[in-house]
């Protein structure tokens, strides 16, 4: 995540940096999953190969993984208890 800690003297550059910081999550997808019980595995269709993810909110410990294969548009989640989890997911453009 990019955080702006100062202001540039050049107003054009400052505006460009403000736009980058404000829109840095614009191409990411947000996924919300609710678990009713502990140790339940849930398969979530994110629509693309999401190999990067981080939790925005969670009410239990959660394990997240993805597979490399024909079902690579899915991520899998498993919670330690009943929980609601919100993740930001995206595709690493380098890989």
C-alpha positions, 0 to 999 in steps of 0.5 A: 500500500502506498502512503503519501507522507508529504506534499510536492512543491510542483502542483502537477506532480502532487496532483498525480501522486494524490491520484495514484494513492487514491486509486491504488485499490481501484483494480482490486476485487473485494470478496466477503465470505461468511463461515457458519462453523469452524474448519469449513473450507469454502471455494470462492470464484473471483473470476480471474487468477487471484494470486495475491490477497490480504484481509481487510477484516476478519473475525477469526484466524483464516487460512487462504490459498489458491491452486495452480491449475484448471481452477485457478480462478478460485481461492480457498478459505478456511476459518478457525471458527464462525467468522466473516472475512473480507479480502482484497484480491488481485493478480500479480502482473509479473507472474 
